[in-house]
Amino acid sequence: TQIEKVRDPVLAKVTNLKFRSFDMDYPDVDRIKVFREDLAEFEKTGEMPRLMFVRIGNDHTSGLAAGKISPLSAVADNDYALGLLVESLSKSKFWPSTAIFVLEDDAQSGPDHIDSHRSPAYVISPYTRRGIIDSSMYNTTSILRTMELILGMRPMTHFDAGARPMWAAFSTKPNNTSWTALKPTYSLEERNPAESPGATRSAKLDLSEADRIDDDEMNDILWRAIRKTEPPAPVRSFFSH
């Protein structure tokens, strides 16, 4: 169940309180089980909400906090949960008119050879174009604007009103082929060791809610744990509206 009450009273009536809120000790695959229960009910009634938000955030990881799920297991759990969500929807009666937009809540300041504000986004739908490279400049507001246009909604602010829609991601000809989630090749149960330099540093992080940590500290911990090398210095940082 939810760890906290729904903060916005407007959303309370349309929120499934069985769906666990942010909690790094709770598997994302179990969150998707709750989503699939809802989807099964939608299948029975033949009606599904036009807009749904599903939050699976275990790819934030707990760093190397002692006894917590390891970073690699946490990301594998998150990946598999997303795969199960896509599989479930693609095998439902609603798939021909469904679009799934997947984005991170933020880029978490992870610089490499590209701007540190860059963040991945996925558009999954029967109408998604395949085998193309879209080099358009998009912002998070581009996803909001695209969703608004699909739903026939007016822009909420001038930011999404002026955003570039992601039309290049879509085709006029659907491919309704269903998807099957690949089972993880990495254990979802691996735990961090009780003692390590990373465990000491991770113990000082606030993991009670998303994004209360120091991004640079977490990035440094994860890089050293997974890559086993010194983190590289950022080459550039550029911000664009």
N, C-alpha and C positions, 0 to 999 in steps of 0.2 A: 504494500500500500504506500501511499504518498508519505514522505518523511515530514513535509510541511503542508499546511493548507495552501490552496490555490490563492495566490496573492491578489489577483484581479477578480473581483466578485462577478464581473460580466462573464468571465470564462468558467466560473465554477460549475454552471449548469451543463456545460458542454465538455467537461473534462472527465475522463475515466480515472477515478480515484484509485483503481487497482494498478494503474500504471505508475511504477516507482519513479520518483523524482531523482535528482542528482544524488548518487550514492555509489562510490567506486567499489564497494564491496558487493554490489548486486550486479549479476551478469546482464549484459545487453540482450543476449539471446532469450533470457527470461522476460525481458520487457516486450520483445517481439511476440512471445506467446500470448500476452495480453492483447496486443494488436490483432493477432490472428483470431482470437476469440471474438473481438468486435467485428472483424471482417466476415466471420461465419454468420453472425447475426444479420449483417447487411445483406449477405447472399440470400438468407431466408426471406427477408422483407422485400428484396429487390431495390432497396434504396440505400444510398451512401451519401454522407456529407460531401458537398462540393469542394470543401477545403478542409484539410486535416494537417495538424502538426504532430510529428513524432520525434521525440528527442532521445537519441542514443549517444551518450557522451563518454563512454569508457576509454576512448582513444585519448582523452586528457591524460590518462595514466595516473598512478600514485607515485611516480618517480621510482626511487629504490627504497621507499618506506618499508621497514622490516615487517615481514610476514604478509605484506599486501601482494595482490596479483602482480606479476612482473609486467614491465612495459610491453614486451612482445606478446604475452598472453592477452593483455588488455586490448591491444590493437587487433589481434586475431579475433577476439570475441566481438569487437565492434564491426569488423569487416564481415564476419559471418552473419551477424544480426542484420546488417544492411542487405546482404544477399538473401536472407530468408524473407525479409520484407518485400523485396522486389519479386522473388519467386511467388510469394503468396498472392500479390496483386496481379502478376502476369497470368496466373492460372485462375483468376476470378472472372466473373461475367462483366466486371467493370473495366477490364483492361483496355478494350478498344477506345475508351474515352478518358484514359488516365495519363497524367504526366507527373513524374516524381522529380522534384528538385532537391538535390543533396548538397549542402554546404556546411563548412565548419562555422562555429560561432565566431571565430576570429582567426587571424593568421598566426597568432601567438609569437610574433616577432622572430620568426625562424629564417634568418638571412642565409643565402648562399650566393650563387652567381646571378640571381634574379632579385628584384625588389622584395624587401622583407615584409611588405604588406600583401604580397601575393598569397592566394589561398585557393585550393582546388574546389571545383564545383562540377556536379554531374547532372545531366538532364537525361532521364530514362523514361521512354515512352514508345508506343508503337510508331509514333511519328518522328522519333529521333533520327537524324541523318547519320549514316554509318560510313566509315571509311573516309572521313574528311578531317581537315585541320582547320579550325576556326581561330584565326589570329586576331579577332576583334578585341578591342579594349572594353571590358565589362567591369562593372562594380556590383556589389551586393544589391544595390538598388535596381540593377538590370534584371535580376531574378524577380524582385518584387514587381517590377513593371510588367514583366512577361506574364507572371501569374495573374496580375490584375486584368491584363488584356484577354487572357484565356477565359477568365471568370466574368468578364464584362463589368469590372469594377472601375470606378473613377480613381485617379491617383490620390493618395492620402496626403502627400506633401509635394512641394516643388522639387524635392530631390528625386523621388521616383517618377514624377511627371517628366523630368528632363533626362531620365536615364535611357540608355540605348537598349531596346528590347532584344532578346536573344533569338530573333527570327532565323538566323543562320543555323541554329541547332535543329531546326525542324524541316521535315519534308511534307509534301502534300499527299504522298502515298504511304499508308500505314503498313507496318509489318507486325502482325499480331502474334508472332511466335513467342511462346512462353519461355521463361528463364528458369534454370535450376541452379540453386546455390551450391557452390563448390564447398565441400567439407574442409575444415581447416587442416593444414598439414602440421601446424604447430599446436602444442598442448594449450588448452584454455585454463589449465589448473596450476600452472607454474607459479611459485611464490618467490618473493625476494628473500635473500638470505638475511639472517638476524643481524649480522654485523658486516659493515662495509663502509668505506668513506662516503659513498652515496647515500647509505641508510642514515647516517648521522646528519647529513645535509637535508635529506628529504623529511626528516622528523620535524624540522623547523618550518615546513611549508604548511599553509592552511588549505587542507584538502576537503573542507566541509562543504564547499560550493565551488562551482566552476569559476575559474579566472580570479581567484583570490591569491594565487601564488605570484611569485616574482618570475616573469617569463624568462628572463635571461638566466636565472638560477636553474630553473627546471630544464631549459634547453641544454645548459652545460652539463647537468647531471645525466640527462638522457644520452647526449652525444658520447660522453666518456663511457657510459655503461654499454652502449650498443656498438659504437664504432671503435672503441678502445684506443682512441687517439685524442690529441688536443683539438678542441673545436677551432675551426678556421675563423679568421677575422672576416667580418663582412666586407665585400668588395664595393658595394654601393647601397644606398638607400634612397628611394624616390617615392614621393607620394603624389597621387593624381586623383582628382575628384572625378 
